[in-house]
């Protein structure tokens, strides 16, 4: 399989599969797409009892993209482990932001990551941490008077905060799901409304470039 990944035919299919994913508004880490495509080629070759190179002609990039999209959908069981699936950012603009405004969103993302980690949702936790890193990198651009934070970072931050708030309410996520009562229930009950307030702040900041 290592050889098939280096062929021109496989690389062409890979490019077509990545293009299909973009039409579904998904940005998937390249190694994930390669692995999914390689697995599909191997499976087809084994079922047809042919060489992987010959199997390439039977692979439909749209079908592979559909399988990746389904596997990464939040409604799919086990999708919590799909770390490399992100919404594709069509808006390349940045939002010039006063650095003092970023404090609350950063704290909210850290809290969301803590809840997601404590409750087994590594996908949400990794996404929140990635957003913290992106926001931090923008804040560190000290040669600019305002931090140039990508619009997509604000959009995804609001989405994550809303998602975690909902999981706390509907799925009984807890900051400490150890099973023992040491006051965490009262804290958990207060978090969703605060997270939604933070999401509202994020949307207000994001909307500033549309005025």
N, C-alpha and C positions, 0 to 999 in steps of 0.2 A: 504493500500500500504506500510505502514511502516513495517508491518509484512513480506510481501513478500521479501523485500530487505534483510532481515536477514536470509533467507533460503539458504541452500546449493545450491539448484538448481539455484537460482537467482545469487548467487556469482559465480557459475561456468560459467553461461552465460556472466556475467560481465567480467570475465577474458578472455573468448573467444572473446568478442567484443573488448576489449582493444588490444588483439593480432592482430585482424583483422585491427584495426586502424594503428598499427605499420607497417603492410604490405603496407599501403597506405602512409607511411612516415608522419604520423600525430601523434602528442603528444597532447592529450586532457586532460584537467584538470579532475581528477577522478570524482568529483561530477557531472560534465557535462555528462559524460558517464553514470553514475548511473541514473541520471534524465531522460536521453533520453531512456534508456532501460526500466525504470519503466513506463514511459509514453507508450511505445510500448506494454508492458505487459498488462497495464490497458485497452488500446484500443482494443487489441485482446480479452481480457476477456469480455468486454462489448459487442462487436460485436457478439461473439459466445455464450453469455449468460452463461458463465462458471466461475468458480473461478480462480483467478489469478494464483494459484499454478498449476492448470490444463493447463492454457494458456502457461506456460513456454515451454512445449514441442513443441509448434507451432512457437516459436521465432527462427529466423535465425540470428545469430550474424553478418554474412556478410551483411545482409540486413540492420541491425541497423547501422553498421559501414558506409555503403554507404550513409544512410540518414544523418548521422553526417557530413560526408565528404562533401556532397552536401550543407548542411546548412552552413558549414564553408568556402566554396569556395568563393574567392574574387569576382567572377562573379555573385554570388547569391544576389538578392536584400535583404537587411536587414542584410547581413553578417557583417556589421560594428559593430554589437553588440555582435559578437561571440568572447568574450574576451579570452576564455580558449583554443583556437585552435592555436597550434604552429607547425611549421615543426619539425619533429623528428630529433634529432641530432645524426647522425650515426658516425660522427668523434668526438671521445672523447678527442682528443689531445688539448693541450693548446699552445698558442703562447707567448713565453717569450717576453715581450714588454717593452721598455723604457717608464717610466711613463710620460715623457714629450710629447711623441707622442700621448697620449690619449686625449689631450686637444681638438683638432679639432673634432674628432669623437664625443666626449661627447657634445660639443656645437651644432654640427649638429643634433644629436639625440634629444636634447632639442628643437631645432628649429622645427624639424619634428613633435615632440609631440605637440608643440604649434599650428602648422598649422592643424594637424589632429583634435585636440580638437576644434579649432575655426570653423572647417568645418564639424563637426558632425561625425567624424570617430573615435569613442572611441576605436575600436579594434586596429587600428594602433597606437593611442596615448598610450594605455596601453602597447603594445608590446615595443614601444620605451622606455617607462619609465622602464620597466622590464630590458631592455638591459643596460640602464644607471646604474641601481642598480647592475647588474651583473658585469659590468665593474668597478664600484666603489669598489665592494667587492674585486675584484682581485687587484686593485691598493692598497688597504689597507693591502695587505699581505706584511708587511714591513720586514718580516724575509727572504724574497727572494730579490735578487738584481734587478730582472726584474719582472714586473707584469705578473702572469700566466693567461692570458685572454683566455677563451675557443675559439677554432676555430669557433664554431657555433655562438658565439656572433659577431665575425667579419663578418661572412657570412650573418647573419640576419640584421646587421647594414647596410651593403651595399645594401641589398634588400629594406629595408625601405627607405633609402635615395633616391634610384632610383624611388621607388613607389611614394613618396611624390613629387619629382621633376616633375614626369609625371602628377600627379593630378593638380599641380599648372598650368602647361602648357595647359592641355587638358580640365580640369574641372573648370578652373578659381578659384582655391582655393586662398584665400587671408588670410594674417596674421590678418586682421581685416575686416570680411565680414559684416560690419554694414550698407553698402549701401551708405555711405557718402564718398566723395573723400577728403581725407586729406593726400595724398601722398603715401598711401600704395601700389597703383598700380605700381609705379616706383620701390619700394622695391621688390614687388612680382616678377617683371620681371627679376630681377637680381639673385634671389635665386636659380632657377633650375641649372644653370651652376655651381654655387658654391657648391651646394649639390652633383653634379656629380663629381666635383673635390675631394670632401671629400670621396665619395664612392670609387674613384680611389685610394686614399691614403689607405683606409681600405683594399682594395684588395691587395695592395702592401705589407702591413704589414702581412696580412693573408698568402700570398704566401711564406713568409720567411721560414715557416716550411717545405715547399716542395722542398727547394733547396738542 
